[in-house]
Amino acid sequence: MKNEIHPQQGQFKVLAVDDNHENIKVIGSILRKANYQVGFAFNGKQALELLQESIDYDLILLDVNMPVMNGYETCRQIRKRKVLSDIPVIFLTALNEVDNIVKGFEVGGQDYVGKPFNGLELLARVKTHIELRRSREELKKLNTGLESLVEERTSELQQANEDLEAANRELELLDEAKADFLGIISHEINTPLNGIIGFTNILKEKLKHAEFYEMIDFLDMSAKRLEKFAKFSLLITELRTNRKILRYATCQLPDLLDVISQRFRFMMEEKKITVTINSTVESVWADQNLLEKSIECVLDNAIRYSPAGGEILLNTYVEEAWFVIEITDRGRGFEPEILSDPFRLFSYGKDYLDEQKGLSLALVNLILKAHEGSVKLANNEEGGAVVRLCFPEKKEE
């Protein structure tokens, strides 16, 4: 019987409490045969004294009707002690009234066995509640271990977050320092450049027929190219470090496109290029200065890489929830390596559509991103390049 009921009970200890000596003998015999260790008490007071001396019992079998202190009161006193609060208590009772059974549960009992009791039933209930207690203890240990592990991981994550925040702060400081440095450099470049450009313009007027005119003209072009590079670099840095504050306004597109195309009038006349504007969009909500800059960059490249006598189409339209400004030329189109990575700064090797080594397209991309828009590049099947500037269809705030 002991092998079927409980093969490893020897490690478990049961306290049997009953004022009937015959019941104690029967209980002791059943439990010992099942390899349990057994302690005895003949009333509630004696049981509490034993539990005061030793708390290593795994389960208590408690008679209800006893002199001195009955089982219900004994159970109440047991539950008052924190160290004993989770020891399973099984009541031994000849009372089978529902009220008595409920009372046993109310004072802290887990189960009951009726008298006269069946040995197999008694062992089954003892085994079940001891295993439940052991399972709860194992679960508690597991939870404690998990809580400790969670605390450890949380501490590690907090430290990692602190390290990351410190690194981010350092990067922000570096970005600010970089932007400040570039701003200073740009200012220090622009100040003398303005003087150089001003004087070269004067010299070009005064020395139109002099032998040094071509050198002065080249000096003027170089100074303007350096000025453009400095301004592009500063604006790109401001956009990349989120230091550029966008000033939104309602921009009238047809008028704006006319003004921008007029700025390139001399370039277009020199190459006999025509620009055809077809605008079905009246206005767009954007930072007008940045909007102008993005269109200028794309139109400048389109003119530079258009063949003499070519045509550039400048269209605006609505596509789903986007305002689209589309610039199409009849030039050589984009190289495959450009289409694969069009917005990389300082692409070395081939010229990157402009003399600034990729700054124009990178700047246009940053401007559109700042507006929560996008830039799309493609080649025409008939030849030439298509650049689409897509702005979200936002209304005036």
Contacts in CASP RR format, 6 or more apart in sequence:
PFRMAT RR
TARGET T0000
AUTHOR 0000-0000-0000
METHOD contacts of the structure
MODEL  1
MKNEIHPQQGQFKVLAVDDNHENIKVIGSILRKANYQVGFAFNGKQALEL
LQESIDYDLILLDVNMPVMNGYETCRQIRKRKVLSDIPVIFLTALNEVDN
IVKGFEVGGQDYVGKPFNGLELLARVKTHIELRRSREELKKLNTGLESLV
EERTSELQQANEDLEAANRELELLDEAKADFLGIISHEINTPLNGIIGFT
NILKEKLKHAEFYEMIDFLDMSAKRLEKFAKFSLLITELRTNRKILRYAT
CQLPDLLDVISQRFRFMMEEKKITVTINSTVESVWADQNLLEKSIECVLD
NAIRYSPAGGEILLNTYVEEAWFVIEITDRGRGFEPEILSDPFRLFSYGK
DYLDEQKGLSLALVNLILKAHEGSVKLANNEEGGAVVRLCFPEKKEE
1 33 0 8 1.000
1 34 0 8 1.000
1 120 0 8 1.000
1 123 0 8 1.000
2 9 0 8 1.000
2 33 0 8 1.000
2 34 0 8 1.000
2 35 0 8 1.000
5 34 0 8 1.000
5 120 0 8 1.000
5 123 0 8 1.000
5 124 0 8 1.000
5 127 0 8 1.000
6 12 0 8 1.000
6 34 0 8 1.000
6 35 0 8 1.000
6 36 0 8 1.000
6 123 0 8 1.000
6 126 0 8 1.000
6 127 0 8 1.000
8 35 0 8 1.000
9 31 0 8 1.000
9 34 0 8 1.000
9 35 0 8 1.000
9 36 0 8 1.000
9 127 0 8 1.000
10 35 0 8 1.000
10 36 0 8 1.000
10 37 0 8 1.000
12 36 0 8 1.000
12 37 0 8 1.000
12 58 0 8 1.000
12 59 0 8 1.000
12 130 0 8 1.000
13 36 0 8 1.000
13 37 0 8 1.000
13 38 0 8 1.000
13 39 0 8 1.000
13 56 0 8 1.000
13 57 0 8 1.000
13 58 0 8 1.000
14 31 0 8 1.000
14 36 0 8 1.000
14 37 0 8 1.000
14 38 0 8 1.000
14 39 0 8 1.000
14 57 0 8 1.000
14 58 0 8 1.000
14 59 0 8 1.000
14 60 0 8 1.000
14 61 0 8 1.000
14 126 0 8 1.000
15 38 0 8 1.000
15 39 0 8 1.000
15 40 0 8 1.000
15 41 0 8 1.000
15 47 0 8 1.000
15 50 0 8 1.000
15 51 0 8 1.000
15 57 0 8 1.000
15 59 0 8 1.000
15 60 0 8 1.000
15 61 0 8 1.000
16 24 0 8 1.000
16 27 0 8 1.000
16 28 0 8 1.000
16 31 0 8 1.000
16 38 0 8 1.000
16 39 0 8 1.000
16 40 0 8 1.000
16 41 0 8 1.000
16 61 0 8 1.000
17 40 0 8 1.000
17 41 0 8 1.000
17 42 0 8 1.000
17 43 0 8 1.000
17 44 0 8 1.000
17 46 0 8 1.000
17 47 0 8 1.000
17 60 0 8 1.000
17 61 0 8 1.000
17 62 0 8 1.000
17 63 0 8 1.000
17 66 0 8 1.000
17 71 0 8 1.000
17 74 0 8 1.000
18 24 0 8 1.000
18 27 0 8 1.000
18 42 0 8 1.000
18 61 0 8 1.000
18 63 0 8 1.000
18 66 0 8 1.000
18 92 0 8 1.000
19 42 0 8 1.000
19 43 0 8 1.000
19 63 0 8 1.000
19 65 0 8 1.000
19 66 0 8 1.000
19 67 0 8 1.000
20 63 0 8 1.000
21 42 0 8 1.000
23 63 0 8 1.000
23 92 0 8 1.000
23 115 0 8 1.000
24 40 0 8 1.000
24 42 0 8 1.000
27 38 0 8 1.000
27 61 0 8 1.000
27 122 0 8 1.000
28 38 0 8 1.000
28 40 0 8 1.000
30 119 0 8 1.000
30 122 0 8 1.000
30 123 0 8 1.000
31 38 0 8 1.000
31 123 0 8 1.000
31 126 0 8 1.000
32 38 0 8 1.000
34 123 0 8 1.000
36 126 0 8 1.000
39 50 0 8 1.000
39 57 0 8 1.000
41 47 0 8 1.000
41 49 0 8 1.000
41 50 0 8 1.000
42 66 0 8 1.000
43 66 0 8 1.000
43 67 0 8 1.000
43 68 0 8 1.000
43 69 0 8 1.000
44 62 0 8 1.000
44 66 0 8 1.000
44 68 0 8 1.000
44 69 0 8 1.000
44 70 0 8 1.000
44 71 0 8 1.000
44 73 0 8 1.000
44 74 0 8 1.000
45 68 0 8 1.000
45 69 0 8 1.000
45 74 0 8 1.000
46 68 0 8 1.000
47 60 0 8 1.000
47 62 0 8 1.000
47 74 0 8 1.000
48 69 0 8 1.000
48 74 0 8 1.000
48 77 0 8 1.000
48 78 0 8 1.000
51 57 0 8 1.000
51 78 0 8 1.000
51 81 0 8 1.000
51 84 0 8 1.000
55 83 0 8 1.000
55 84 0 8 1.000
57 87 0 8 1.000
58 87 0 8 1.000
58 88 0 8 1.000
58 130 0 8 1.000
58 133 0 8 1.000
58 134 0 8 1.000
59 87 0 8 1.000
59 88 0 8 1.000
59 89 0 8 1.000
59 90 0 8 1.000
59 126 0 8 1.000
59 129 0 8 1.000
59 130 0 8 1.000
59 133 0 8 1.000
60 78 0 8 1.000
60 87 0 8 1.000
60 88 0 8 1.000
60 89 0 8 1.000
60 90 0 8 1.000
61 90 0 8 1.000
61 92 0 8 1.000
61 113 0 8 1.000
61 122 0 8 1.000
61 126 0 8 1.000
62 71 0 8 1.000
62 74 0 8 1.000
62 75 0 8 1.000
62 89 0 8 1.000
62 90 0 8 1.000
62 91 0 8 1.000
62 92 0 8 1.000
63 71 0 8 1.000
63 91 0 8 1.000
63 92 0 8 1.000
63 93 0 8 1.000
64 70 0 8 1.000
64 71 0 8 1.000
64 72 0 8 1.000
64 91 0 8 1.000
64 92 0 8 1.000
64 93 0 8 1.000
64 95 0 8 1.000
64 100 0 8 1.000
64 104 0 8 1.000
65 71 0 8 1.000
65 93 0 8 1.000
65 94 0 8 1.000
65 95 0 8 1.000
66 74 0 8 1.000
69 77 0 8 1.000
71 91 0 8 1.000
72 103 0 8 1.000
72 104 0 8 1.000
72 107 0 8 1.000
73 107 0 8 1.000
75 89 0 8 1.000
75 91 0 8 1.000
75 104 0 8 1.000
75 107 0 8 1.000
75 108 0 8 1.000
75 109 0 8 1.000
76 107 0 8 1.000
76 108 0 8 1.000
78 84 0 8 1.000
78 87 0 8 1.000
78 89 0 8 1.000
79 85 0 8 1.000
79 107 0 8 1.000
79 108 0 8 1.000
86 133 0 8 1.000
86 136 0 8 1.000
87 133 0 8 1.000
88 109 0 8 1.000
88 110 0 8 1.000
88 111 0 8 1.000
88 129 0 8 1.000
88 130 0 8 1.000
88 132 0 8 1.000
88 133 0 8 1.000
89 108 0 8 1.000
89 109 0 8 1.000
89 110 0 8 1.000
90 109 0 8 1.000
90 110 0 8 1.000
90 111 0 8 1.000
90 112 0 8 1.000
90 113 0 8 1.000
90 125 0 8 1.000
90 126 0 8 1.000
90 129 0 8 1.000
91 104 0 8 1.000
91 109 0 8 1.000
91 111 0 8 1.000
91 112 0 8 1.000
91 113 0 8 1.000
92 112 0 8 1.000
92 113 0 8 1.000
92 114 0 8 1.000
92 115 0 8 1.000
92 117 0 8 1.000
93 100 0 8 1.000
93 101 0 8 1.000
93 112 0 8 1.000
93 113 0 8 1.000
93 114 0 8 1.000
93 115 0 8 1.000
94 114 0 8 1.000
94 115 0 8 1.000
95 101 0 8 1.000
96 114 0 8 1.000
101 112 0 8 1.000
104 112 0 8 1.000
110 129 0 8 1.000
111 125 0 8 1.000
111 129 0 8 1.000
113 121 0 8 1.000
113 122 0 8 1.000
113 125 0 8 1.000
175 241 0 8 1.000
176 241 0 8 1.000
176 243 0 8 1.000
178 237 0 8 1.000
178 241 0 8 1.000
179 237 0 8 1.000
179 238 0 8 1.000
179 241 0 8 1.000
179 243 0 8 1.000
182 233 0 8 1.000
182 234 0 8 1.000
182 237 0 8 1.000
183 234 0 8 1.000
183 237 0 8 1.000
185 230 0 8 1.000
186 230 0 8 1.000
186 231 0 8 1.000
186 233 0 8 1.000
186 234 0 8 1.000
189 226 0 8 1.000
189 227 0 8 1.000
189 230 0 8 1.000
190 227 0 8 1.000
190 230 0 8 1.000
190 231 0 8 1.000
193 223 0 8 1.000
193 226 0 8 1.000
193 227 0 8 1.000
193 230 0 8 1.000
194 227 0 8 1.000
196 219 0 8 1.000
196 223 0 8 1.000
197 220 0 8 1.000
197 223 0 8 1.000
197 224 0 8 1.000
197 227 0 8 1.000
200 216 0 8 1.000
200 217 0 8 1.000
200 219 0 8 1.000
200 220 0 8 1.000
200 223 0 8 1.000
201 220 0 8 1.000
203 216 0 8 1.000
204 213 0 8 1.000
204 216 0 8 1.000
204 217 0 8 1.000
204 220 0 8 1.000
207 213 0 8 1.000
207 216 0 8 1.000
225 355 0 8 1.000
228 356 0 8 1.000
229 356 0 8 1.000
229 359 0 8 1.000
232 356 0 8 1.000
232 359 0 8 1.000
232 360 0 8 1.000
232 363 0 8 1.000
233 359 0 8 1.000
235 244 0 8 1.000
235 293 0 8 1.000
235 363 0 8 1.000
236 345 0 8 1.000
236 359 0 8 1.000
236 362 0 8 1.000
236 363 0 8 1.000
236 366 0 8 1.000
237 243 0 8 1.000
238 244 0 8 1.000
239 363 0 8 1.000
239 366 0 8 1.000
239 367 0 8 1.000
239 369 0 8 1.000
239 370 0 8 1.000
240 366 0 8 1.000
244 290 0 8 1.000
244 370 0 8 1.000
246 287 0 8 1.000
246 290 0 8 1.000
246 370 0 8 1.000
246 371 0 8 1.000
247 287 0 8 1.000
247 288 0 8 1.000
247 289 0 8 1.000
248 285 0 8 1.000
248 286 0 8 1.000
248 287 0 8 1.000
248 396 0 8 1.000
248 397 0 8 1.000
249 285 0 8 1.000
249 286 0 8 1.000
249 287 0 8 1.000
249 288 0 8 1.000
250 283 0 8 1.000
250 284 0 8 1.000
250 285 0 8 1.000
250 396 0 8 1.000
251 283 0 8 1.000
251 284 0 8 1.000
251 285 0 8 1.000
251 286 0 8 1.000
251 288 0 8 1.000
251 291 0 8 1.000
252 282 0 8 1.000
252 283 0 8 1.000
253 279 0 8 1.000
253 281 0 8 1.000
253 282 0 8 1.000
253 283 0 8 1.000
253 284 0 8 1.000
253 316 0 8 1.000
253 325 0 8 1.000
254 277 0 8 1.000
254 279 0 8 1.000
254 282 0 8 1.000
256 288 0 8 1.000
256 291 0 8 1.000
256 292 0 8 1.000
256 295 0 8 1.000
257 277 0 8 1.000
257 279 0 8 1.000
257 295 0 8 1.000
257 314 0 8 1.000
257 316 0 8 1.000
258 277 0 8 1.000
260 292 0 8 1.000
260 295 0 8 1.000
260 296 0 8 1.000
260 299 0 8 1.000
261 268 0 8 1.000
261 275 0 8 1.000
261 277 0 8 1.000
261 299 0 8 1.000
261 314 0 8 1.000
263 296 0 8 1.000
264 275 0 8 1.000
264 299 0 8 1.000
264 300 0 8 1.000
264 303 0 8 1.000
267 273 0 8 1.000
267 300 0 8 1.000
267 303 0 8 1.000
267 304 0 8 1.000
268 274 0 8 1.000
268 275 0 8 1.000
268 303 0 8 1.000
271 303 0 8 1.000
271 306 0 8 1.000
271 308 0 8 1.000
271 309 0 8 1.000
271 310 0 8 1.000
272 308 0 8 1.000
272 309 0 8 1.000
272 310 0 8 1.000
273 303 0 8 1.000
273 306 0 8 1.000
273 308 0 8 1.000
273 309 0 8 1.000
273 310 0 8 1.000
273 311 0 8 1.000
273 312 0 8 1.000
274 309 0 8 1.000
274 310 0 8 1.000
274 311 0 8 1.000
274 312 0 8 1.000
275 299 0 8 1.000
275 311 0 8 1.000
275 312 0 8 1.000
275 313 0 8 1.000
275 314 0 8 1.000
276 311 0 8 1.000
276 312 0 8 1.000
276 313 0 8 1.000
276 314 0 8 1.000
277 314 0 8 1.000
277 315 0 8 1.000
278 313 0 8 1.000
278 314 0 8 1.000
278 315 0 8 1.000
278 316 0 8 1.000
279 314 0 8 1.000
279 315 0 8 1.000
279 316 0 8 1.000
280 315 0 8 1.000
280 316 0 8 1.000
280 317 0 8 1.000
280 318 0 8 1.000
281 316 0 8 1.000
281 317 0 8 1.000
281 318 0 8 1.000
281 323 0 8 1.000
284 291 0 8 1.000
284 323 0 8 1.000
284 391 0 8 1.000
285 391 0 8 1.000
285 394 0 8 1.000
285 395 0 8 1.000
285 396 0 8 1.000
285 397 0 8 1.000
286 371 0 8 1.000
286 391 0 8 1.000
287 370 0 8 1.000
287 371 0 8 1.000
290 367 0 8 1.000
290 370 0 8 1.000
290 371 0 8 1.000
291 367 0 8 1.000
293 363 0 8 1.000
293 367 0 8 1.000
294 363 0 8 1.000
294 364 0 8 1.000
294 367 0 8 1.000
294 368 0 8 1.000
294 389 0 8 1.000
295 325 0 8 1.000
295 327 0 8 1.000
295 389 0 8 1.000
297 354 0 8 1.000
297 360 0 8 1.000
297 361 0 8 1.000
297 363 0 8 1.000
297 364 0 8 1.000
298 327 0 8 1.000
298 360 0 8 1.000
298 364 0 8 1.000
298 387 0 8 1.000
298 389 0 8 1.000
299 312 0 8 1.000
299 314 0 8 1.000
299 327 0 8 1.000
300 354 0 8 1.000
300 360 0 8 1.000
301 353 0 8 1.000
301 354 0 8 1.000
301 360 0 8 1.000
301 361 0 8 1.000
302 312 0 8 1.000
302 327 0 8 1.000
302 328 0 8 1.000
302 329 0 8 1.000
302 385 0 8 1.000
302 387 0 8 1.000
303 312 0 8 1.000
303 329 0 8 1.000
304 354 0 8 1.000
305 329 0 8 1.000
305 331 0 8 1.000
305 332 0 8 1.000
305 333 0 8 1.000
305 353 0 8 1.000
305 385 0 8 1.000
306 312 0 8 1.000
306 329 0 8 1.000
306 330 0 8 1.000
306 331 0 8 1.000
307 330 0 8 1.000
307 331 0 8 1.000
310 329 0 8 1.000
310 330 0 8 1.000
310 331 0 8 1.000
311 330 0 8 1.000
312 327 0 8 1.000
312 328 0 8 1.000
312 329 0 8 1.000
312 330 0 8 1.000
313 326 0 8 1.000
313 327 0 8 1.000
313 328 0 8 1.000
314 325 0 8 1.000
314 326 0 8 1.000
314 327 0 8 1.000
314 328 0 8 1.000
315 324 0 8 1.000
315 325 0 8 1.000
315 326 0 8 1.000
315 328 0 8 1.000
316 323 0 8 1.000
316 324 0 8 1.000
316 325 0 8 1.000
316 326 0 8 1.000
317 324 0 8 1.000
317 326 0 8 1.000
318 324 0 8 1.000
318 393 0 8 1.000
319 390 0 8 1.000
321 392 0 8 1.000
321 393 0 8 1.000
322 373 0 8 1.000
322 390 0 8 1.000
322 391 0 8 1.000
322 392 0 8 1.000
322 393 0 8 1.000
323 390 0 8 1.000
323 391 0 8 1.000
323 392 0 8 1.000
323 393 0 8 1.000
324 388 0 8 1.000
324 389 0 8 1.000
324 390 0 8 1.000
324 391 0 8 1.000
325 388 0 8 1.000
325 389 0 8 1.000
325 391 0 8 1.000
326 386 0 8 1.000
326 387 0 8 1.000
326 388 0 8 1.000
326 389 0 8 1.000
327 386 0 8 1.000
327 387 0 8 1.000
327 389 0 8 1.000
328 380 0 8 1.000
328 384 0 8 1.000
328 385 0 8 1.000
328 386 0 8 1.000
328 387 0 8 1.000
329 384 0 8 1.000
329 385 0 8 1.000
330 380 0 8 1.000
330 382 0 8 1.000
330 383 0 8 1.000
330 384 0 8 1.000
331 383 0 8 1.000
331 384 0 8 1.000
331 385 0 8 1.000
332 383 0 8 1.000
332 384 0 8 1.000
332 385 0 8 1.000
333 379 0 8 1.000
333 380 0 8 1.000
333 383 0 8 1.000
333 384 0 8 1.000
333 385 0 8 1.000
334 342 0 8 1.000
334 353 0 8 1.000
334 377 0 8 1.000
334 378 0 8 1.000
334 379 0 8 1.000
334 385 0 8 1.000
335 350 0 8 1.000
337 350 0 8 1.000
338 347 0 8 1.000
338 352 0 8 1.000
338 353 0 8 1.000
338 377 0 8 1.000
339 377 0 8 1.000
339 378 0 8 1.000
339 379 0 8 1.000
341 347 0 8 1.000
342 361 0 8 1.000
342 365 0 8 1.000
342 375 0 8 1.000
342 377 0 8 1.000
343 361 0 8 1.000
343 362 0 8 1.000
343 365 0 8 1.000
343 375 0 8 1.000
344 358 0 8 1.000
344 362 0 8 1.000
345 357 0 8 1.000
345 358 0 8 1.000
345 359 0 8 1.000
345 362 0 8 1.000
346 357 0 8 1.000
346 358 0 8 1.000
346 359 0 8 1.000
347 357 0 8 1.000
347 358 0 8 1.000
348 357 0 8 1.000
351 357 0 8 1.000
352 358 0 8 1.000
352 361 0 8 1.000
353 360 0 8 1.000
353 361 0 8 1.000
354 360 0 8 1.000
354 361 0 8 1.000
361 375 0 8 1.000
361 377 0 8 1.000
364 375 0 8 1.000
364 387 0 8 1.000
364 389 0 8 1.000
365 375 0 8 1.000
368 374 0 8 1.000
368 375 0 8 1.000
368 389 0 8 1.000
368 390 0 8 1.000
368 391 0 8 1.000
371 391 0 8 1.000
371 392 0 8 1.000
372 392 0 8 1.000
373 390 0 8 1.000
373 391 0 8 1.000
373 392 0 8 1.000
374 390 0 8 1.000
375 387 0 8 1.000
375 388 0 8 1.000
375 389 0 8 1.000
375 390 0 8 1.000
376 387 0 8 1.000
376 388 0 8 1.000
376 390 0 8 1.000
377 385 0 8 1.000
377 386 0 8 1.000
377 387 0 8 1.000
377 388 0 8 1.000
378 385 0 8 1.000
378 386 0 8 1.000
378 388 0 8 1.000
379 385 0 8 1.000
379 386 0 8 1.000
380 386 0 8 1.000
END
